């Protein structure tokens, strides 16, 4: 799975708009999470919608996506507990992973025992099931690599 190839395909088939395309359009864009919800329904995933998130499982991992109303961007996230790991080590590993994997983002909050592995993009009508499945797989694989780097 090649993240650069995924981004190239998404841009070339209209699966993601560039910022210049977005700024030149005057019509209302659908909220990004609606495309995810349609994907989950069409592929038979069980999911739960709560106030501000959609929760679902893929390959044994729990994912959440934020329901940002009137926002065309979508953030899909894996959240992992990281107790008893020095904060400096977590920050260094997050920085290293962010430099290596430009399509995913690793963050930790201050005074938190969790790490977030996120993929943010702007889906549209051309974003297909294959694209969503690749994104979920990239998140899972990158999170696995993160834990290998911190020795867990």
Secondary structure as the mmCIF struct_conf table of DSSP 4:
data_model
#
loop_
_struct_conf.conf_type_id
_struct_conf.id
_struct_conf.beg_label_comp_id
_struct_conf.beg_label_asym_id
_struct_conf.beg_label_seq_id
_struct_conf.end_label_comp_id
_struct_conf.end_label_asym_id
_struct_conf.end_label_seq_id
HELX_RH_AL_P HELX_RH_AL_P1 UNK A 3 UNK A 12
TURN_TY1_P TURN_TY1_P1 UNK A 13 UNK A 14
BEND BEND1 UNK A 15 UNK A 16
HELX_RH_AL_P HELX_RH_AL_P2 UNK A 19 UNK A 23
TURN_TY1_P TURN_TY1_P2 UNK A 24 UNK A 24
BEND BEND2 UNK A 27 UNK A 27
HELX_LH_PP_P HELX_LH_PP_P1 UNK A 28 UNK A 31
HELX_RH_AL_P HELX_RH_AL_P3 UNK A 32 UNK A 42
TURN_TY1_P TURN_TY1_P3 UNK A 43 UNK A 44
STRN STRN1 UNK A 47 UNK A 49
BEND BEND3 UNK A 51 UNK A 52
STRN STRN2 UNK A 53 UNK A 58
TURN_TY1_P TURN_TY1_P4 UNK A 59 UNK A 60
STRN STRN3 UNK A 61 UNK A 66
TURN_TY1_P TURN_TY1_P5 UNK A 69 UNK A 70
STRN STRN4 UNK A 74 UNK A 81
TURN_TY1_P TURN_TY1_P6 UNK A 83 UNK A 84
BEND BEND4 UNK A 85 UNK A 85
HELX_RH_AL_P HELX_RH_AL_P4 UNK A 87 UNK A 100
TURN_TY1_P TURN_TY1_P7 UNK A 102 UNK A 103
BEND BEND5 UNK A 104 UNK A 104
STRN STRN5 UNK A 105 UNK A 108
TURN_TY1_P TURN_TY1_P8 UNK A 110 UNK A 111
BEND BEND6 UNK A 113 UNK A 113
STRN STRN6 UNK A 114 UNK A 121
TURN_TY1_P TURN_TY1_P9 UNK A 125 UNK A 126
HELX_RH_AL_P HELX_RH_AL_P5 UNK A 129 UNK A 149
TURN_TY1_P TURN_TY1_P10 UNK A 150 UNK A 151
#
